[in-house]
């Protein structure tokens, strides 16, 4: 007999809303927040549910990890953003079950009814079946991960300052970033800048020349999703800045002191000493995709993304919409699935909410049409590459474009102003905003994203391998146009990227 669930009955924010259709939105990211904004002031009752009480601007997580900005600069409380709207209620909790036949969800051990459901639960990181690497090589998906990376890098420098052994000191000053997509490039470029300037300015026993940041990718170039000329420009800049590009090798093992690779071309083994390892090479959809599939019989792709209809619904259940990183939407002119980036997510969320309103009011709604604004990545101070629908920019003008795009996508004006002021201060002084070492060892690595703990326990009990990554899923820190999760590197059979 299953666990008893108590039904959660909440009074509408206003008595007049009791008869209004109830729209439940799961996830307060780019897609969910846009859907919520679209429904504010409309004749619908909206409930926004998220396991966090804030919206996170993931494209700038690498800046938190490297001390450029503080965590409050990239996160905004949901209640302050939308919770004050008369027809919006914000609830804190993680959705665990979905009963599409009863039109109910389960969260916080209670059942909750909906008339329309929008799932925008996003994505998490994957290690291609090597979850034992997670404690050694933190991903960069949530604030806790960014704080952990910063803590490890700064602690390594502090230990190196007190280490008499030159070999140990060089090891502590080395960092390996796995994944050569936008997130990896941004993190590597910012880390080498942080380490060299911090050592030159703040440490007495260390030499900047001993700093080593390695960017590892199985491909023949970084930023493989971008035009080869932009990829070449980014790679050249990174190398000029001191980042060592390690291309053409797949990760076979990660330990506390090294990364072991095998060459794709020759099969030769390569061992790279590294005191700190960061992982930006895998992304998978939220586990709610599988929960929905088990309840409705809908299909998911190999990365766990829900395959949706042209209106983002699932077969047989038009009241359920799936948007953002969680959906696989291939109803495009070229038949390719839309990437899980901030741009598509915002457009999906807004269109799905507008379509729900149109159906409630008995009106026709224009079909969804995605507008691609391009992609971009910053690889160093005042240097970025951008591909804006064929217009390719690099260098300072690319960085200015990148900065303006990020400020435009930032949902809160307060964050825009604080980021702009901090960026200007960093340009003038080269000082970083937040270089605090906080937390205990691995304190943040147990924070699960999207029912990961439950699925991990189920896989362990069944002896099943970890789920495969989404081959076309996007990188997370690159830009608002290239956002959604860590950089994807599809693995070969039995190996990691």
C-alpha positions as CSV (number, residue, x, y, z in Angstrom):
1,X,0.0,0.0,0.0
2,X,1.4,3.3,-1.0
3,X,2.2,6.2,1.4
4,X,-0.9,8.2,2.3
5,X,-0.9,11.7,0.8
6,X,-2.8,14.6,2.3
7,X,-4.5,17.0,0.0
8,X,-3.2,20.5,0.2
9,X,-6.1,23.0,0.1
10,X,-5.0,26.6,0.0
11,X,-7.3,29.6,-0.2
12,X,-6.8,31.7,-3.3
13,X,-4.9,35.0,-2.7
14,X,-8.2,36.8,-3.4
15,X,-11.8,35.6,-3.0
16,X,-12.6,36.5,-6.6
17,X,-10.0,34.0,-7.8
18,X,-11.8,31.0,-6.4
19,X,-13.5,30.2,-9.8
20,X,-10.4,31.1,-11.9
21,X,-8.5,28.3,-13.7
22,X,-5.5,27.2,-11.6
23,X,-2.1,27.2,-13.4
24,X,0.7,25.5,-11.5
25,X,4.3,26.3,-12.7
26,X,7.1,24.0,-11.5
27,X,10.5,25.7,-11.6
28,X,11.5,29.4,-11.2
29,X,14.2,29.5,-13.8
30,X,14.2,31.3,-17.1
31,X,11.2,29.5,-18.6
32,X,9.1,29.3,-15.4
33,X,9.7,32.9,-14.4
34,X,8.8,34.1,-17.9
35,X,5.6,32.1,-17.8
36,X,4.7,33.5,-14.4
37,X,5.3,37.1,-15.6
38,X,3.1,36.5,-18.6
39,X,0.2,35.4,-16.4
40,X,0.4,38.3,-13.9
41,X,-2.7,40.3,-13.9
42,X,-4.6,37.8,-16.0
43,X,-7.8,36.0,-14.9
44,X,-6.0,32.9,-13.7
45,X,-4.7,31.7,-10.4
46,X,-1.0,31.0,-10.5
47,X,1.1,28.9,-8.2
48,X,4.9,28.9,-8.7
49,X,6.7,26.0,-7.0
50,X,10.4,25.7,-6.6
51,X,12.8,23.9,-4.3
52,X,14.7,27.1,-3.9
53,X,13.2,30.5,-2.9
54,X,15.2,32.4,-5.6
55,X,15.8,32.7,-9.3
56,X,19.4,31.9,-10.2
57,X,21.1,33.6,-13.2
58,X,23.2,30.6,-14.2
59,X,25.2,32.2,-17.0
60,X,27.2,34.1,-14.3
61,X,27.9,31.2,-11.9
62,X,31.5,31.1,-13.1
63,X,31.9,34.6,-11.8
64,X,30.7,33.5,-8.4
65,X,33.2,30.6,-8.5
66,X,36.1,32.9,-9.3
67,X,35.2,35.7,-6.9
68,X,34.2,38.3,-9.5
69,X,30.8,38.8,-8.0
70,X,28.9,37.6,-4.9
71,X,26.1,35.1,-4.9
72,X,23.5,37.8,-4.2
73,X,24.4,39.4,-7.5
74,X,23.2,36.4,-9.5
75,X,20.2,35.3,-7.4
76,X,16.9,37.1,-6.7
77,X,14.2,36.0,-4.2
78,X,11.1,34.7,-6.1
79,X,8.7,36.3,-3.7
80,X,10.2,39.7,-4.3
81,X,10.1,39.1,-8.1
82,X,6.6,37.8,-8.6
83,X,5.2,36.9,-5.2
84,X,3.6,40.3,-4.6
85,X,1.4,40.0,-7.7
86,X,-2.3,39.6,-6.6
87,X,-2.9,36.4,-8.6
88,X,0.5,34.7,-7.9
89,X,1.3,32.4,-5.0
90,X,4.9,31.2,-4.4
91,X,5.4,27.9,-2.6
92,X,8.7,26.3,-1.5
93,X,9.1,22.6,-2.2
94,X,10.2,19.9,-4.6
95,X,7.7,18.1,-6.8
96,X,8.1,14.4,-6.3
97,X,5.2,12.9,-8.2
98,X,2.7,13.8,-10.9
99,X,-0.7,12.2,-11.4
100,X,-1.8,13.4,-14.8
101,X,-5.1,11.5,-14.6
102,X,-6.2,13.2,-11.4
103,X,-4.5,16.5,-12.4
104,X,-2.5,16.5,-9.2
105,X,1.1,16.9,-8.2
106,X,2.8,15.7,-4.9
107,X,5.2,17.9,-3.1
108,X,6.1,18.3,0.6
109,X,4.2,15.0,1.1
110,X,0.9,16.6,0.0
111,X,-1.2,16.5,-3.1
112,X,-2.0,19.7,-5.0
113,X,-4.5,20.1,-7.8
114,X,-4.1,22.0,-11.0
115,X,-6.1,22.9,-14.1
116,X,-3.0,23.6,-16.2
117,X,0.5,22.5,-15.4
118,X,3.8,24.0,-16.8
119,X,6.9,22.0,-16.0
120,X,10.1,24.1,-16.2
121,X,12.3,22.1,-13.8
122,X,15.5,22.6,-15.8
123,X,18.5,20.3,-15.8
124,X,21.3,19.0,-13.7
125,X,24.8,17.6,-14.2
126,X,25.9,14.1,-15.1
127,X,29.2,12.3,-15.0
128,X,28.5,9.7,-17.7
129,X,28.1,6.9,-15.2
130,X,31.1,7.9,-13.0
131,X,29.3,9.4,-10.0
132,X,32.3,8.6,-7.9
133,X,34.0,11.6,-9.6
134,X,31.4,14.1,-8.3
135,X,33.0,14.7,-4.9
136,X,36.4,15.1,-6.5
137,X,35.4,17.3,-9.4
138,X,32.6,19.6,-8.5
139,X,30.1,20.6,-11.3
140,X,28.9,24.2,-11.7
141,X,25.1,24.1,-11.7
142,X,24.0,25.8,-8.5
143,X,25.3,28.3,-6.1
144,X,26.7,25.7,-3.7
145,X,28.8,24.3,-6.5
146,X,30.2,27.7,-7.4
147,X,31.0,28.3,-3.8
148,X,32.7,24.9,-3.5
149,X,34.9,25.6,-6.5
150,X,36.0,29.0,-5.1
151,X,36.7,27.4,-1.7
152,X,38.9,24.7,-3.1
153,X,40.9,27.0,-5.3
154,X,41.6,29.5,-2.6
155,X,42.3,26.9,0.0
156,X,44.8,25.3,-2.4
157,X,46.6,28.6,-2.7
158,X,46.6,29.1,1.1
159,X,48.1,25.6,1.5
160,X,50.7,26.3,-1.2
161,X,51.8,29.5,0.6
162,X,52.8,27.3,3.6
163,X,54.3,24.3,1.7
164,X,58.1,24.0,1.5
165,X,58.0,21.2,-1.1
166,X,58.3,22.8,-4.6
167,X,56.5,19.9,-6.3
168,X,53.6,20.0,-3.8
169,X,53.4,23.7,-4.3
170,X,53.2,23.4,-8.1
171,X,50.5,20.7,-7.7
172,X,48.4,23.0,-5.5
173,X,48.6,25.8,-8.0
174,X,47.3,23.6,-10.8
175,X,43.6,23.4,-11.9
176,X,42.0,21.1,-14.5
177,X,38.7,22.2,-16.0
178,X,37.0,19.3,-17.9
179,X,34.8,20.4,-20.7
180,X,35.8,22.9,-23.5
181,X,32.4,24.4,-24.1
182,X,31.4,28.0,-23.1
183,X,31.2,27.2,-19.4
184,X,34.6,25.5,-19.4
185,X,36.2,28.3,-21.4
186,X,34.8,31.0,-19.2
187,X,35.7,29.2,-16.0
188,X,39.3,28.4,-17.2
189,X,39.9,32.0,-18.4
190,X,38.6,33.5,-15.2
191,X,40.5,31.0,-13.0
192,X,43.9,31.7,-14.6
193,X,43.3,35.5,-14.2
194,X,42.3,35.0,-10.6
195,X,45.3,32.9,-9.6
196,X,48.0,34.9,-11.4
197,X,46.8,38.3,-10.1
198,X,46.0,37.0,-6.6
199,X,49.5,35.5,-6.3
200,X,51.2,38.5,-7.7
201,X,49.3,40.8,-5.3
202,X,48.5,38.9,-2.2
203,X,50.9,35.9,-1.7
204,X,54.5,36.2,-0.7
205,X,55.8,32.7,-1.2
206,X,54.2,31.8,-4.6
207,X,55.2,32.5,-8.1
208,X,52.6,33.3,-10.8
209,X,54.6,31.4,-13.3
210,X,53.9,28.2,-11.4
211,X,50.1,28.6,-11.9
212,X,48.7,26.1,-14.3
213,X,45.1,25.9,-15.6
214,X,44.3,23.1,-18.0
215,X,41.2,23.0,-20.2
216,X,40.4,19.4,-21.2
217,X,38.1,18.4,-24.1
218,X,37.9,15.3,-26.3
219,X,37.4,17.5,-29.5
220,X,40.0,19.1,-31.7
221,X,39.0,22.6,-30.6
222,X,37.2,24.5,-27.8
223,X,33.7,25.9,-28.4
224,X,32.9,23.3,-31.0
225,X,29.3,24.5,-31.3
226,X,30.5,27.9,-32.5
227,X,32.0,28.9,-35.9
228,X,35.6,27.6,-36.3
229,X,37.0,31.1,-36.6
230,X,35.5,32.1,-33.3
231,X,36.6,28.9,-31.8
232,X,40.2,29.5,-33.0
233,X,40.1,33.1,-31.6
234,X,38.9,31.9,-28.2
235,X,41.5,29.1,-28.1
236,X,44.3,31.4,-29.1
237,X,43.3,34.0,-26.4
238,X,43.1,31.3,-23.7
239,X,46.6,30.0,-24.6
240,X,48.0,33.5,-24.6
241,X,46.4,34.1,-21.2
242,X,48.1,31.0,-19.8
243,X,45.5,28.3,-20.2
244,X,46.9,25.0,-21.5
245,X,44.5,23.4,-24.0
246,X,44.5,19.6,-23.7
247,X,42.4,18.4,-26.7
248,X,41.7,15.0,-28.2
249,X,41.6,13.0,-25.0
250,X,38.9,11.2,-23.0
251,X,38.8,11.2,-19.2
252,X,39.3,7.7,-17.8
253,X,40.0,8.5,-14.1
254,X,40.0,11.4,-11.7
255,X,41.8,11.3,-8.4
256,X,42.6,13.9,-5.7
257,X,45.9,14.7,-7.5
258,X,45.5,13.9,-11.2
259,X,43.3,13.4,-14.2
260,X,44.0,10.4,-16.4
261,X,43.2,10.6,-20.2
262,X,43.5,8.4,-23.2
263,X,44.1,9.8,-26.6
264,X,41.3,9.3,-29.1
265,X,43.8,9.1,-31.9
266,X,46.4,6.8,-30.5
267,X,44.9,5.3,-27.3
268,X,48.0,6.5,-25.4
269,X,47.5,7.3,-21.7
270,X,48.2,10.8,-20.3
271,X,48.4,11.7,-16.7
272,X,47.8,15.3,-15.7
273,X,48.7,16.4,-12.1
274,X,46.0,18.7,-10.8
275,X,45.3,19.9,-7.3
276,X,41.8,21.1,-8.1
277,X,39.5,19.6,-10.7
278,X,36.2,21.2,-12.0
279,X,33.6,19.5,-14.1
280,X,31.6,21.3,-16.9
281,X,31.3,18.4,-19.3
282,X,27.8,16.8,-18.8
283,X,24.2,17.8,-18.6
284,X,21.0,15.9,-18.1
285,X,17.4,16.9,-17.8
286,X,15.6,17.1,-14.5
287,X,14.3,13.8,-13.2
288,X,10.8,15.1,-13.4
289,X,10.9,14.1,-17.0
290,X,11.0,10.5,-16.1
291,X,8.4,11.0,-13.4
292,X,6.0,12.5,-16.0
293,X,6.7,9.7,-18.4
294,X,5.9,7.1,-15.8
295,X,2.6,8.8,-15.1
296,X,1.5,9.7,-18.6
297,X,3.3,7.3,-20.9
298,X,4.9,10.2,-22.8
299,X,8.3,9.7,-24.4
300,X,11.7,11.0,-23.3
301,X,14.9,11.2,-25.2
302,X,18.2,9.7,-24.1
303,X,19.0,12.7,-22.0
304,X,15.7,12.5,-20.1
305,X,14.1,15.4,-21.9
306,X,10.3,15.1,-22.6
307,X,9.4,14.9,-26.3
308,X,6.6,17.4,-26.7
309,X,4.0,18.4,-29.2
310,X,4.1,21.7,-31.1
311,X,2.3,23.4,-28.3
312,X,4.7,21.9,-25.7
313,X,2.0,19.6,-24.4
314,X,2.3,15.8,-24.1
315,X,0.1,13.3,-26.0
316,X,-3.3,12.9,-24.4
317,X,-2.8,15.6,-21.8
318,X,-3.1,19.1,-23.4
319,X,-3.2,20.7,-20.0
320,X,0.4,19.6,-19.3
321,X,3.2,21.7,-20.8
322,X,6.9,21.1,-20.6
323,X,9.3,23.9,-21.4
324,X,12.9,24.9,-21.0
325,X,15.8,22.4,-20.5
326,X,13.3,19.7,-19.6
327,X,11.6,19.5,-23.1
328,X,12.8,18.1,-26.4
329,X,11.2,20.4,-29.0
330,X,12.0,19.4,-32.6
331,X,9.1,21.1,-34.4
332,X,11.5,23.5,-36.1
333,X,12.2,24.3,-39.7
334,X,15.3,22.1,-39.7
335,X,13.9,19.4,-37.5
336,X,16.6,19.9,-34.9
337,X,15.7,20.0,-31.2
338,X,16.0,23.4,-29.6
339,X,18.9,23.7,-27.2
340,X,18.4,24.3,-23.5
341,X,19.5,27.9,-23.5
342,X,18.2,30.9,-21.8
343,X,16.9,32.4,-25.1
344,X,14.7,29.5,-26.1
345,X,13.6,28.9,-22.5
346,X,12.3,32.4,-22.1
347,X,10.5,32.2,-25.5
348,X,9.0,28.8,-24.6
349,X,7.8,29.9,-21.2
350,X,6.2,33.1,-22.5
351,X,4.5,31.3,-25.4
352,X,3.2,28.4,-23.3
353,X,1.6,30.8,-20.8
354,X,0.1,32.9,-23.7
355,X,-1.3,29.8,-25.3
356,X,-3.0,28.7,-22.0
357,X,-4.6,32.1,-21.8
358,X,-5.8,31.9,-25.3
359,X,-7.4,28.4,-24.8
360,X,-9.1,29.5,-21.6
361,X,-10.6,32.5,-23.4
362,X,-11.5,30.4,-26.5
363,X,-9.2,32.3,-28.8
364,X,-6.7,31.2,-31.4
365,X,-3.0,31.6,-30.7
366,X,-0.3,31.8,-33.3
367,X,2.0,28.8,-33.5
368,X,5.3,28.9,-31.6
369,X,8.2,30.3,-33.7
370,X,11.7,30.4,-32.2
371,X,13.9,33.4,-32.9
372,X,17.6,32.6,-32.6
373,X,19.6,35.5,-31.4
374,X,22.9,33.6,-31.6
375,X,25.5,32.5,-29.0
376,X,28.4,34.0,-27.1
377,X,31.1,33.2,-24.5
378,X,33.5,35.3,-22.5
379,X,37.0,33.9,-22.2
380,X,38.9,36.6,-20.4
381,X,38.9,40.2,-19.1
382,X,37.4,42.4,-21.8
383,X,37.5,39.5,-24.3
384,X,34.6,37.5,-25.6
385,X,33.4,35.8,-28.8
386,X,29.9,36.1,-30.2
387,X,28.0,34.7,-33.2
388,X,24.9,36.8,-33.7
389,X,23.1,35.1,-36.6
390,X,26.1,35.2,-38.8
391,X,27.6,38.4,-37.4
392,X,30.8,37.2,-35.7
393,X,32.5,39.3,-33.1
394,X,35.6,38.8,-30.9
395,X,37.7,40.8,-28.5
396,X,36.5,44.0,-26.8
397,X,33.4,44.5,-29.0
398,X,32.5,40.9,-28.3
399,X,32.8,41.5,-24.6
400,X,30.7,44.6,-24.8
401,X,28.0,42.7,-26.6
402,X,28.2,39.9,-24.1
403,X,27.9,42.3,-21.2
404,X,24.9,44.1,-22.6
405,X,23.2,40.8,-23.4
406,X,23.7,39.6,-19.8
407,X,22.5,42.8,-18.3
408,X,19.4,42.7,-20.5
409,X,18.6,39.1,-19.5
410,X,19.1,39.8,-15.8
411,X,15.5,39.8,-14.4
412,X,16.1,42.3,-11.6
413,X,17.1,45.9,-12.0
414,X,19.0,45.8,-8.6
415,X,21.2,43.0,-9.9
416,X,21.8,44.8,-13.2
417,X,23.1,47.9,-11.3
418,X,25.2,45.9,-8.9
419,X,26.8,43.8,-11.7
420,X,27.5,46.9,-13.8
421,X,29.2,48.7,-10.9
422,X,31.3,45.7,-9.9
423,X,32.4,45.0,-13.5
424,X,33.5,48.7,-13.8
425,X,35.3,48.5,-10.5
426,X,37.1,45.3,-11.6
427,X,38.1,46.9,-14.9
428,X,39.6,49.8,-13.1
429,X,41.2,48.0,-10.1
430,X,41.5,44.3,-11.1
431,X,40.1,43.6,-7.6
432,X,37.5,40.8,-7.1
433,X,34.4,41.2,-5.1
434,X,34.2,38.0,-3.1
435,X,37.3,36.0,-2.2
436,X,36.0,34.5,1.1
437,X,36.7,30.9,2.0
438,X,33.5,29.6,3.6
439,X,32.0,26.2,4.4
440,X,33.6,22.8,5.2
441,X,35.1,20.2,2.9
442,X,32.5,18.9,0.5
443,X,29.8,20.7,2.5
444,X,28.0,21.6,-0.7
445,X,28.5,18.5,-2.7
446,X,25.5,16.6,-1.1
447,X,23.1,19.2,-2.4
448,X,21.0,17.3,-5.0
449,X,19.3,18.9,-8.0
450,X,16.0,17.5,-9.2
451,X,15.4,14.3,-7.3
452,X,19.0,13.1,-8.0
453,X,19.3,11.5,-4.6
454,X,16.2,9.4,-5.1
455,X,17.2,8.2,-8.6
456,X,20.8,7.5,-7.4
457,X,19.5,5.3,-4.7
458,X,17.2,3.5,-7.1
459,X,20.0,2.9,-9.6
460,X,22.3,1.7,-6.8
461,X,19.6,-0.7,-5.6
462,X,19.0,-2.0,-9.1
463,X,22.6,-2.1,-10.2
464,X,21.7,0.2,-13.1
465,X,24.1,2.6,-14.7
466,X,23.6,6.4,-14.5
467,X,21.4,8.0,-17.2
468,X,23.0,9.2,-20.4
469,X,23.5,12.9,-20.9
470,X,21.6,15.0,-23.4
471,X,23.8,15.1,-26.4
472,X,22.5,18.4,-27.7
473,X,21.9,20.0,-24.3
474,X,23.6,23.4,-23.9
475,X,26.3,24.8,-21.7
476,X,25.4,26.8,-18.7
477,X,27.6,29.7,-18.1
478,X,28.2,30.9,-21.6
479,X,25.7,33.6,-22.2
480,X,22.0,34.2,-22.0
481,X,21.8,32.9,-25.5
482,X,23.8,29.8,-24.6
483,X,22.5,28.8,-21.2
484,X,20.9,25.9,-19.5
485,X,23.4,23.4,-18.1
486,X,27.0,22.4,-18.1
487,X,28.8,21.9,-21.4
488,X,27.7,18.7,-23.2
489,X,30.3,16.3,-24.4
490,X,28.7,13.1,-25.7
491,X,30.7,10.1,-24.4
492,X,32.0,7.1,-26.2
493,X,30.8,3.7,-25.0
494,X,32.3,2.9,-21.7
495,X,34.2,6.2,-21.3
496,X,33.7,9.7,-20.2
497,X,34.6,12.8,-22.2
